[in-house]
Amino acid sequence: MSQPDVEVLVKPECHLCEEALKVTADACSEFGLQHRTTDISTDPALAQQFAEEIPVLRINGAVRDFWRFDPQRLRRLLREASGN
């Protein structure tokens, strides 16, 4: 099975984004996965769509969490997405 696409949508000067990126990095490292970060301030469509929900976790394009990421839930989602 291919690696899941793990993406965190963020915006500048967002303390929740910093927390979410740390939780995501920690969980992804446990599974040997990479994640990517997308700054919504550089994409007007994303900025409009997710303005009130940042940070947002997307796995394989589907929104799976927002605001505060729960580490246990994230691990479960990664486990499911990676087929482990």
Biopython code that builds the backbone (N, CA, C, O; Angstrom):
import numpy as np
from Bio.PDB.StructureBuilder import StructureBuilder

atoms = [
    (1, "MET", "N", (0.847, -1.178, 0.000)),
    (1, "MET", "CA", (0.000, 0.000, 0.000)),
    (1, "MET", "C", (0.893, 1.241, 0.000)),
    (1, "MET", "O", (1.921, 1.264, 0.676)),
    (2, "SER", "N", (0.507, 2.266, -0.750)),
    (2, "SER", "CA", (1.310, 3.482, -0.802)),
    (2, "SER", "C", (1.116, 4.309, 0.466)),
    (2, "SER", "O", (0.138, 4.151, 1.196)),
    (3, "GLN", "N", (2.078, 5.193, 0.699)),
    (3, "GLN", "CA", (1.996, 6.039, 1.884)),
    (3, "GLN", "C", (0.826, 7.011, 1.762)),
    (3, "GLN", "O", (0.564, 7.531, 0.677)),
    (4, "PRO", "N", (0.124, 7.260, 2.862)),
    (4, "PRO", "CA", (-0.957, 8.245, 2.817)),
    (4, "PRO", "C", (-0.398, 9.654, 2.647)),
    (4, "PRO", "O", (0.715, 9.948, 3.083)),
    (5, "ASP", "N", (-1.171, 10.510, 2.017)),
    (5, "ASP", "CA", (-0.827, 11.921, 1.861)),
    (5, "ASP", "C", (-1.351, 12.649, 3.098)),
    (5, "ASP", "O", (-2.558, 12.835, 3.256)),
    (6, "VAL", "N", (-0.432, 13.057, 3.971)),
    (6, "VAL", "CA", (-0.788, 13.737, 5.214)),
    (6, "VAL", "C", (-0.444, 15.211, 5.050)),
    (6, "VAL", "O", (0.714, 15.567, 4.835)),
    (7, "GLU", "N", (-1.453, 16.060, 5.152)),
    (7, "GLU", "CA", (-1.270, 17.490, 4.924)),
    (7, "GLU", "C", (-1.875, 18.270, 6.082)),
    (7, "GLU", "O", (-2.961, 17.950, 6.565)),
    (8, "VAL", "N", (-1.154, 19.300, 6.522)),
    (8, "VAL", "CA", (-1.656, 20.191, 7.556)),
    (8, "VAL", "C", (-1.786, 21.583, 6.935)),
    (8, "VAL", "O", (-0.808, 22.161, 6.461)),
    (9, "LEU", "N", (-3.014, 22.108, 6.948)),
    (9, "LEU", "CA", (-3.256, 23.461, 6.464)),
    (9, "LEU", "C", (-3.034, 24.424, 7.625)),
    (9, "LEU", "O", (-3.579, 24.231, 8.711)),
    (10, "VAL", "N", (-2.239, 25.450, 7.395)),
    (10, "VAL", "CA", (-1.877, 26.405, 8.447)),
    (10, "VAL", "C", (-1.981, 27.832, 7.909)),
    (10, "VAL", "O", (-2.191, 28.054, 6.716)),
    (11, "LYS", "N", (-1.830, 28.791, 8.822)),
    (11, "LYS", "CA", (-1.682, 30.189, 8.432)),
    (11, "LYS", "C", (-0.629, 30.805, 9.346)),
    (11, "LYS", "O", (-0.372, 30.288, 10.433)),
    (12, "PRO", "N", (-0.021, 31.900, 8.914)),
    (12, "PRO", "CA", (1.034, 32.527, 9.708)),
    (12, "PRO", "C", (0.539, 32.992, 11.076)),
    (12, "PRO", "O", (-0.628, 33.340, 11.254)),
    (13, "GLU", "N", (1.465, 32.986, 12.036)),
    (13, "GLU", "CA", (1.215, 33.475, 13.384)),
    (13, "GLU", "C", (0.017, 32.805, 14.046)),
    (13, "GLU", "O", (-0.819, 33.472, 14.656)),
    (14, "CYS", "N", (-0.060, 31.510, 13.923)),
    (14, "CYS", "CA", (-1.167, 30.715, 14.472)),
    (14, "CYS", "C", (-0.592, 29.748, 15.493)),
    (14, "CYS", "O", (0.091, 28.791, 15.128)),
    (15, "HIS", "N", (-0.867, 29.993, 16.782)),
    (15, "HIS", "CA", (-0.303, 29.115, 17.816)),
    (15, "HIS", "C", (-0.903, 27.709, 17.756)),
    (15, "HIS", "O", (-0.213, 26.737, 18.063)),
    (16, "LEU", "N", (-2.163, 27.585, 17.369)),
    (16, "LEU", "CA", (-2.745, 26.247, 17.227)),
    (16, "LEU", "C", (-2.072, 25.482, 16.103)),
    (16, "LEU", "O", (-1.939, 24.260, 16.169)),
    (17, "CYS", "N", (-1.648, 26.198, 15.071)),
    (17, "CYS", "CA", (-0.960, 25.564, 13.943)),
    (17, "CYS", "C", (0.366, 24.970, 14.404)),
    (17, "CYS", "O", (0.719, 23.853, 14.023)),
    (18, "GLU", "N", (1.094, 25.715, 15.220)),
    (18, "GLU", "CA", (2.369, 25.221, 15.734)),
    (18, "GLU", "C", (2.166, 23.943, 16.537)),
    (18, "GLU", "O", (2.920, 22.982, 16.383)),
    (19, "GLU", "N", (1.147, 23.931, 17.395)),
    (19, "GLU", "CA", (0.840, 22.728, 18.185)),
    (19, "GLU", "C", (0.458, 21.563, 17.275)),
    (19, "GLU", "O", (0.922, 20.439, 17.468)),
    (20, "ALA", "N", (-0.380, 21.833, 16.293)),
    (20, "ALA", "CA", (-0.842, 20.781, 15.380)),
    (20, "ALA", "C", (0.312, 20.203, 14.575)),
    (20, "ALA", "O", (0.364, 18.995, 14.345)),
    (21, "LEU", "N", (1.234, 21.053, 14.147)),
    (21, "LEU", "CA", (2.389, 20.564, 13.381)),
    (21, "LEU", "C", (3.267, 19.660, 14.239)),
    (21, "LEU", "O", (3.798, 18.667, 13.741)),
    (22, "LYS", "N", (3.428, 19.984, 15.511)),
    (22, "LYS", "CA", (4.228, 19.136, 16.397)),
    (22, "LYS", "C", (3.549, 17.783, 16.606)),
    (22, "LYS", "O", (4.201, 16.744, 16.513)),
    (23, "VAL", "N", (2.257, 17.788, 16.886)),
    (23, "VAL", "CA", (1.508, 16.544, 17.073)),
    (23, "VAL", "C", (1.583, 15.688, 15.810)),
    (23, "VAL", "O", (1.781, 14.476, 15.881)),
    (24, "THR", "N", (1.425, 16.329, 14.664)),
    (24, "THR", "CA", (1.466, 15.607, 13.380)),
    (24, "THR", "C", (2.847, 15.035, 13.114)),
    (24, "THR", "O", (2.977, 13.879, 12.710)),
    (25, "ALA", "N", (3.885, 15.842, 13.339)),
    (25, "ALA", "CA", (5.259, 15.370, 13.106)),
    (25, "ALA", "C", (5.578, 14.183, 14.012)),
    (25, "ALA", "O", (6.166, 13.200, 13.563)),
    (26, "ASP", "N", (5.194, 14.273, 15.275)),
    (26, "ASP", "CA", (5.454, 13.176, 16.217)),
    (26, "ASP", "C", (4.748, 11.896, 15.780)),
    (26, "ASP", "O", (5.356, 10.826, 15.753)),
    (27, "ALA", "N", (3.471, 12.005, 15.442)),
    (27, "ALA", "CA", (2.698, 10.818, 15.048)),
    (27, "ALA", "C", (3.221, 10.236, 13.735)),
    (27, "ALA", "O", (3.369, 9.021, 13.606)),
    (28, "CYS", "N", (3.498, 11.101, 12.766)),
    (28, "CYS", "CA", (4.003, 10.608, 11.481)),
    (28, "CYS", "C", (5.338, 9.894, 11.650)),
    (28, "CYS", "O", (5.580, 8.874, 11.005)),
    (29, "SER", "N", (6.200, 10.418, 12.504)),
    (29, "SER", "CA", (7.511, 9.784, 12.688)),
    (29, "SER", "C", (7.371, 8.383, 13.268)),
    (29, "SER", "O", (8.173, 7.504, 12.953)),
    (30, "GLU", "N", (6.376, 8.163, 14.100)),
    (30, "GLU", "CA", (6.142, 6.825, 14.660)),
    (30, "GLU", "C", (5.791, 5.810, 13.576)),
    (30, "GLU", "O", (6.071, 4.620, 13.721)),
    (31, "PHE", "N", (5.183, 6.277, 12.499)),
    (31, "PHE", "CA", (4.772, 5.396, 11.401)),
    (31, "PHE", "C", (5.724, 5.457, 10.222)),
    (31, "PHE", "O", (5.492, 4.806, 9.203)),
    (32, "GLY", "N", (6.792, 6.230, 10.347)),
    (32, "GLY", "CA", (7.730, 6.383, 9.244)),
    (32, "GLY", "C", (7.135, 7.132, 8.065)),
    (32, "GLY", "O", (7.505, 6.891, 6.916)),
    (33, "LEU", "N", (6.214, 8.041, 8.351)),
    (33, "LEU", "CA", (5.523, 8.797, 7.307)),
    (33, "LEU", "C", (6.019, 10.236, 7.261)),
    (33, "LEU", "O", (6.558, 10.759, 8.237)),
    (34, "GLN", "N", (5.827, 10.853, 6.121)),
    (34, "GLN", "CA", (6.109, 12.268, 5.945)),
    (34, "GLN", "C", (4.778, 13.019, 5.946)),
    (34, "GLN", "O", (3.733, 12.451, 5.631)),
    (35, "HIS", "N", (4.830, 14.279, 6.297)),
    (35, "HIS", "CA", (3.651, 15.131, 6.154)),
    (35, "HIS", "C", (4.081, 16.407, 5.442)),
    (35, "HIS", "O", (5.267, 16.732, 5.386)),
    (36, "ARG", "N", (3.117, 17.113, 4.909)),
    (36, "ARG", "CA", (3.435, 18.380, 4.262)),
    (36, "ARG", "C", (2.557, 19.468, 4.865)),
    (36, "ARG", "O", (1.488, 19.211, 5.420)),
    (37, "THR", "N", (3.048, 20.681, 4.734)),
    (37, "THR", "CA", (2.363, 21.840, 5.283)),
    (37, "THR", "C", (1.948, 22.749, 4.136)),
    (37, "THR", "O", (2.734, 23.008, 3.225)),
    (38, "THR", "N", (0.715, 23.231, 4.183)),
    (38, "THR", "CA", (0.216, 24.157, 3.179)),
    (38, "THR", "C", (-0.259, 25.424, 3.876)),
    (38, "THR", "O", (-1.125, 25.373, 4.749)),
    (39, "ASP", "N", (0.310, 26.561, 3.487)),
    (39, "ASP", "CA", (-0.054, 27.858, 4.047)),
    (39, "ASP", "C", (-1.258, 28.383, 3.272)),
    (39, "ASP", "O", (-1.148, 28.706, 2.089)),
    (40, "ILE", "N", (-2.413, 28.467, 3.943)),
    (40, "ILE", "CA", (-3.633, 28.898, 3.235)),
    (40, "ILE", "C", (-3.590, 30.376, 2.857)),
    (40, "ILE", "O", (-4.366, 30.816, 2.009)),
    (41, "SER", "N", (-2.701, 31.142, 3.470)),
    (41, "SER", "CA", (-2.654, 32.572, 3.146)),
    (41, "SER", "C", (-2.132, 32.814, 1.732)),
    (41, "SER", "O", (-2.255, 33.922, 1.210)),
    (42, "THR", "N", (-1.553, 31.791, 1.111)),
    (42, "THR", "CA", (-1.047, 31.932, -0.257)),
    (42, "THR", "C", (-2.034, 31.387, -1.292)),
    (42, "THR", "O", (-1.756, 31.410, -2.491)),
    (43, "ASP", "N", (-3.184, 30.897, -0.826)),
    (43, "ASP", "CA", (-4.187, 30.310, -1.723)),
    (43, "ASP", "C", (-5.563, 30.864, -1.350)),
    (43, "ASP", "O", (-6.161, 30.392, -0.383)),
    (44, "PRO", "N", (-6.082, 31.847, -2.086)),
    (44, "PRO", "CA", (-7.353, 32.471, -1.735)),
    (44, "PRO", "C", (-8.516, 31.492, -1.570)),
    (44, "PRO", "O", (-9.358, 31.683, -0.693)),
    (45, "ALA", "N", (-8.575, 30.461, -2.390)),
    (45, "ALA", "CA", (-9.678, 29.499, -2.289)),
    (45, "ALA", "C", (-9.602, 28.729, -0.972)),
    (45, "ALA", "O", (-10.612, 28.565, -0.287)),
    (46, "LEU", "N", (-8.407, 28.257, -0.618)),
    (46, "LEU", "CA", (-8.246, 27.558, 0.664)),
    (46, "LEU", "C", (-8.495, 28.499, 1.827)),
    (46, "LEU", "O", (-9.116, 28.110, 2.817)),
    (47, "ALA", "N", (-8.016, 29.742, 1.721)),
    (47, "ALA", "CA", (-8.211, 30.720, 2.790)),
    (47, "ALA", "C", (-9.696, 30.966, 3.042)),
    (47, "ALA", "O", (-10.125, 31.070, 4.191)),
    (48, "GLN", "N", (-10.473, 31.057, 1.977)),
    (48, "GLN", "CA", (-11.910, 31.269, 2.129)),
    (48, "GLN", "C", (-12.590, 30.025, 2.716)),
    (48, "GLN", "O", (-13.442, 30.133, 3.599)),
    (49, "GLN", "N", (-12.211, 28.861, 2.224)),
    (49, "GLN", "CA", (-12.856, 27.617, 2.651)),
    (49, "GLN", "C", (-12.559, 27.279, 4.104)),
    (49, "GLN", "O", (-13.441, 26.810, 4.823)),
    (50, "PHE", "N", (-11.308, 27.516, 4.551)),
    (50, "PHE", "CA", (-10.898, 27.051, 5.877)),
    (50, "PHE", "C", (-10.565, 28.170, 6.857)),
    (50, "PHE", "O", (-9.920, 27.915, 7.874)),
    (51, "ALA", "N", (-10.984, 29.388, 6.582)),
    (51, "ALA", "CA", (-10.610, 30.538, 7.402)),
    (51, "ALA", "C", (-10.890, 30.340, 8.889)),
    (51, "ALA", "O", (-10.097, 30.778, 9.721)),
    (52, "GLU", "N", (-11.983, 29.700, 9.236)),
    (52, "GLU", "CA", (-12.381, 29.565, 10.644)),
    (52, "GLU", "C", (-11.994, 28.226, 11.264)),
    (52, "GLU", "O", (-12.291, 27.993, 12.436)),
    (53, "GLU", "N", (-11.349, 27.348, 10.523)),
    (53, "GLU", "CA", (-11.068, 26.001, 11.037)),
    (53, "GLU", "C", (-9.584, 25.695, 11.185)),
    (53, "GLU", "O", (-9.237, 24.573, 11.556)),
    (54, "ILE", "N", (-8.716, 26.623, 10.916)),
    (54, "ILE", "CA", (-7.268, 26.378, 10.902)),
    (54, "ILE", "C", (-6.764, 26.074, 12.301)),
    (54, "ILE", "O", (-7.215, 26.700, 13.260)),
    (55, "PRO", "N", (-5.847, 25.139, 12.445)),
    (55, "PRO", "CA", (-5.274, 24.258, 11.439)),
    (55, "PRO", "C", (-6.239, 23.138, 11.050)),
    (55, "PRO", "O", (-7.162, 22.798, 11.791)),
    (56, "VAL", "N", (-5.997, 22.581, 9.871)),
    (56, "VAL", "CA", (-6.817, 21.493, 9.347)),
    (56, "VAL", "C", (-5.901, 20.335, 8.970)),
    (56, "VAL", "O", (-4.858, 20.528, 8.347)),
    (57, "LEU", "N", (-6.306, 19.135, 9.357)),
    (57, "LEU", "CA", (-5.587, 17.920, 8.976)),
    (57, "LEU", "C", (-6.339, 17.266, 7.834)),
    (57, "LEU", "O", (-7.531, 16.979, 7.944)),
    (58, "ARG", "N", (-5.630, 17.031, 6.729)),
    (58, "ARG", "CA", (-6.211, 16.270, 5.623)),
    (58, "ARG", "C", (-5.354, 15.036, 5.388)),
    (58, "ARG", "O", (-4.126, 15.109, 5.335)),
    (59, "ILE", "N", (-6.026, 13.907, 5.251)),
    (59, "ILE", "CA", (-5.348, 12.659, 4.920)),
    (59, "ILE", "C", (-5.957, 12.166, 3.623)),
    (59, "ILE", "O", (-7.162, 11.933, 3.526)),
    (60, "ASN", "N", (-5.088, 12.011, 2.619)),
    (60, "ASN", "CA", (-5.533, 11.622, 1.274)),
    (60, "ASN", "C", (-6.635, 12.552, 0.772)),
    (60, "ASN", "O", (-7.577, 12.112, 0.113)),
    (61, "GLY", "N", (-6.508, 13.850, 1.089)),
    (61, "GLY", "CA", (-7.429, 14.863, 0.602)),
    (61, "GLY", "C", (-8.682, 15.069, 1.429)),
    (61, "GLY", "O", (-9.400, 16.048, 1.222)),
    (62, "ALA", "N", (-8.963, 14.168, 2.362)),
    (62, "ALA", "CA", (-10.174, 14.279, 3.180)),
    (62, "ALA", "C", (-9.860, 14.986, 4.499)),
    (62, "ALA", "O", (-8.864, 14.677, 5.153)),
    (63, "VAL", "N", (-10.712, 15.933, 4.884)),
    (63, "VAL", "CA", (-10.543, 16.610, 6.163)),
    (63, "VAL", "C", (-10.823, 15.611, 7.284)),
    (63, "VAL", "O", (-11.899, 15.015, 7.346)),
    (64, "ARG", "N", (-9.844, 15.438, 8.162)),
    (64, "ARG", "CA", (-9.978, 14.466, 9.250)),
    (64, "ARG", "C", (-9.993, 15.102, 10.629)),
    (64, "ARG", "O", (-10.445, 14.475, 11.587)),
    (65, "ASP", "N", (-9.504, 16.350, 10.756)),
    (65, "ASP", "CA", (-9.491, 17.022, 12.051)),
    (65, "ASP", "C", (-9.226, 18.503, 11.822)),
    (65, "ASP", "O", (-8.757, 18.901, 10.755)),
    (66, "PHE", "N", (-9.531, 19.320, 12.834)),
    (66, "PHE", "CA", (-9.207, 20.736, 12.765)),
    (66, "PHE", "C", (-9.097, 21.301, 14.176)),
    (66, "PHE", "O", (-9.493, 20.651, 15.144)),
    (67, "TRP", "N", (-8.568, 22.492, 14.287)),
    (67, "TRP", "CA", (-8.269, 23.212, 15.518)),
    (67, "TRP", "C", (-7.222, 22.490, 16.345)),
    (67, "TRP", "O", (-6.027, 22.712, 16.147)),
    (68, "ARG", "N", (-7.634, 21.641, 17.258)),
    (68, "ARG", "CA", (-6.675, 20.903, 18.093)),
    (68, "ARG", "C", (-6.690, 19.438, 17.688)),
    (68, "ARG", "O", (-7.726, 18.776, 17.747)),
    (69, "PHE", "N", (-5.524, 18.934, 17.274)),
    (69, "PHE", "CA", (-5.437, 17.540, 16.831)),
    (69, "PHE", "C", (-5.217, 16.649, 18.044)),
    (69, "PHE", "O", (-4.311, 16.892, 18.842)),
    (70, "ASP", "N", (-6.033, 15.629, 18.183)),
    (70, "ASP", "CA", (-5.881, 14.659, 19.255)),
    (70, "ASP", "C", (-4.846, 13.615, 18.839)),
    (70, "ASP", "O", (-5.035, 12.937, 17.828)),
    (71, "PRO", "N", (-3.754, 13.473, 19.598)),
    (71, "PRO", "CA", (-2.691, 12.543, 19.197)),
    (71, "PRO", "C", (-3.163, 11.099, 19.018)),
    (71, "PRO", "O", (-2.745, 10.429, 18.074)),
    (72, "GLN", "N", (-4.027, 10.613, 19.911)),
    (72, "GLN", "CA", (-4.496, 9.224, 19.792)),
    (72, "GLN", "C", (-5.357, 9.045, 18.544)),
    (72, "GLN", "O", (-5.217, 8.057, 17.823)),
    (73, "ARG", "N", (-6.236, 9.991, 18.297)),
    (73, "ARG", "CA", (-7.084, 9.926, 17.092)),
    (73, "ARG", "C", (-6.204, 9.982, 15.842)),
    (73, "ARG", "O", (-6.430, 9.236, 14.890)),
    (74, "LEU", "N", (-5.208, 10.859, 15.843)),
    (74, "LEU", "CA", (-4.321, 10.983, 14.688)),
    (74, "LEU", "C", (-3.577, 9.681, 14.434)),
    (74, "LEU", "O", (-3.452, 9.258, 13.284)),
    (75, "ARG", "N", (-3.085, 9.046, 15.474)),
    (75, "ARG", "CA", (-2.395, 7.754, 15.306)),
    (75, "ARG", "C", (-3.326, 6.708, 14.717)),
    (75, "ARG", "O", (-2.923, 5.931, 13.851)),
    (76, "ARG", "N", (-4.566, 6.684, 15.182)),
    (76, "ARG", "CA", (-5.542, 5.730, 14.645)),
    (76, "ARG", "C", (-5.807, 6.016, 13.163)),
    (76, "ARG", "O", (-5.863, 5.094, 12.350)),
    (77, "LEU", "N", (-5.967, 7.292, 12.818)),
    (77, "LEU", "CA", (-6.207, 7.661, 11.421)),
    (77, "LEU", "C", (-5.019, 7.283, 10.540)),
    (77, "LEU", "O", (-5.204, 6.792, 9.426)),
    (78, "LEU", "N", (-3.800, 7.509, 11.032)),
    (78, "LEU", "CA", (-2.614, 7.147, 10.264)),
    (78, "LEU", "C", (-2.494, 5.633, 10.111)),
    (78, "LEU", "O", (-2.125, 5.134, 9.047)),
    (79, "ARG", "N", (-2.805, 4.916, 11.176)),
    (79, "ARG", "CA", (-2.767, 3.461, 11.121)),
    (79, "ARG", "C", (-3.739, 2.946, 10.046)),
    (79, "ARG", "O", (-3.387, 2.095, 9.229)),
    (80, "GLU", "N", (-4.958, 3.477, 10.068)),
    (80, "GLU", "CA", (-5.958, 3.071, 9.074)),
    (80, "GLU", "C", (-5.534, 3.436, 7.656)),
    (80, "GLU", "O", (-5.671, 2.634, 6.733)),
    (81, "ALA", "N", (-5.017, 4.656, 7.491)),
    (81, "ALA", "CA", (-4.647, 5.138, 6.159)),
    (81, "ALA", "C", (-3.447, 4.406, 5.586)),
    (81, "ALA", "O", (-3.325, 4.257, 4.370)),
    (82, "SER", "N", (-2.558, 3.948, 6.468)),
    (82, "SER", "CA", (-1.359, 3.269, 5.970)),
    (82, "SER", "C", (-1.537, 1.760, 5.927)),
    (82, "SER", "O", (-0.627, 1.044, 5.508)),
    (83, "GLY", "N", (-2.696, 1.263, 6.354)),
    (83, "GLY", "CA", (-2.978, -0.163, 6.283)),
    (83, "GLY", "C", (-2.278, -0.987, 7.341)),
    (83, "GLY", "O", (-2.094, -2.192, 7.168)),
    (84, "ASN", "N", (-1.881, -0.347, 8.448)),
    (84, "ASN", "CA", (-1.205, -1.075, 9.557)),
    (84, "ASN", "C", (-2.197, -1.486, 10.619)),
    (84, "ASN", "O", (-1.816, -2.100, 11.616)),
]
sb = StructureBuilder()
sb.init_structure("model")
sb.init_model(0)
sb.init_chain("A")
sb.init_seg("    ")
for serial, (resi, resn, name, xyz) in enumerate(atoms, 1):
    if name == "N":
        sb.init_residue(resn, " ", resi, " ")
    sb.init_atom(name, np.array(xyz, "f"), 0.0, 1.0, " ", f" {name:<3s}", serial, name[0])
structure = sb.get_structure()
